[in-house]
Amino acid sequence: LASGEKILDVGCGTGSLTFELAKSAGLAEIQAIDFSPVFVAAAKEKNTDPRITISQADATALPFADDMFDRALALLVLHFVP
């Protein structure tokens, strides 16, 4: 990860790894998504970083334009995606 990058965290769950990502480098923005509304609500409740936006979305139909992010990460989630 490099300073100023915009990151997509696919399958953020309750945000544990998302919040660790925010500690590294000087990231400009992290968009974190998860399919589970319960996990999204839990992550939003824990979030105190204004660079992080957490929303409910499907990893197989991402609601973002092409080339919007410098990196996309799917940490510990692909085995849950059909």
Secondary structure as a PSIPRED ss2 file (coil, helix, strand):
# PSIPRED VFORMAT (PSIPRED V4.0)

   1 L C   1.000  0.000  0.000
   2 A C   1.000  0.000  0.000
   3 S C   1.000  0.000  0.000
   4 G C   1.000  0.000  0.000
   5 E C   1.000  0.000  0.000
   6 K E   0.000  0.000  1.000
   7 I E   0.000  0.000  1.000
   8 L E   0.000  0.000  1.000
   9 D E   0.000  0.000  1.000
  10 V E   0.000  0.000  1.000
  11 G C   1.000  0.000  0.000
  12 C C   1.000  0.000  0.000
  13 G C   1.000  0.000  0.000
  14 T C   1.000  0.000  0.000
  15 G C   1.000  0.000  0.000
  16 S H   0.000  1.000  0.000
  17 L H   0.000  1.000  0.000
  18 T H   0.000  1.000  0.000
  19 F H   0.000  1.000  0.000
  20 E H   0.000  1.000  0.000
  21 L H   0.000  1.000  0.000
  22 A C   1.000  0.000  0.000
  23 K C   1.000  0.000  0.000
  24 S C   1.000  0.000  0.000
  25 A C   1.000  0.000  0.000
  26 G C   1.000  0.000  0.000
  27 L C   1.000  0.000  0.000
  28 A C   1.000  0.000  0.000
  29 E E   0.000  0.000  1.000
  30 I E   0.000  0.000  1.000
  31 Q E   0.000  0.000  1.000
  32 A E   0.000  0.000  1.000
  33 I E   0.000  0.000  1.000
  34 D E   0.000  0.000  1.000
  35 F C   1.000  0.000  0.000
  36 S C   1.000  0.000  0.000
  37 P H   0.000  1.000  0.000
  38 V H   0.000  1.000  0.000
  39 F H   0.000  1.000  0.000
  40 V H   0.000  1.000  0.000
  41 A H   0.000  1.000  0.000
  42 A H   0.000  1.000  0.000
  43 A H   0.000  1.000  0.000
  44 K H   0.000  1.000  0.000
  45 E H   0.000  1.000  0.000
  46 K H   0.000  1.000  0.000
  47 N C   1.000  0.000  0.000
  48 T C   1.000  0.000  0.000
  49 D C   1.000  0.000  0.000
  50 P C   1.000  0.000  0.000
  51 R C   1.000  0.000  0.000
  52 I E   0.000  0.000  1.000
  53 T E   0.000  0.000  1.000
  54 I E   0.000  0.000  1.000
  55 S E   0.000  0.000  1.000
  56 Q E   0.000  0.000  1.000
  57 A C   1.000  0.000  0.000
  58 D C   1.000  0.000  0.000
  59 A C   1.000  0.000  0.000
  60 T C   1.000  0.000  0.000
  61 A C   1.000  0.000  0.000
  62 L C   1.000  0.000  0.000
  63 P C   1.000  0.000  0.000
  64 F C   1.000  0.000  0.000
  65 A C   1.000  0.000  0.000
  66 D C   1.000  0.000  0.000
  67 D C   1.000  0.000  0.000
  68 M C   1.000  0.000  0.000
  69 F C   1.000  0.000  0.000
  70 D C   1.000  0.000  0.000
  71 R E   0.000  0.000  1.000
  72 A E   0.000  0.000  1.000
  73 L E   0.000  0.000  1.000
  74 A C   1.000  0.000  0.000
  75 L C   1.000  0.000  0.000
  76 L C   1.000  0.000  0.000
  77 V C   1.000  0.000  0.000
  78 L H   0.000  1.000  0.000
  79 H H   0.000  1.000  0.000
  80 F H   0.000  1.000  0.000
  81 V C   1.000  0.000  0.000
  82 P C   1.000  0.000  0.000
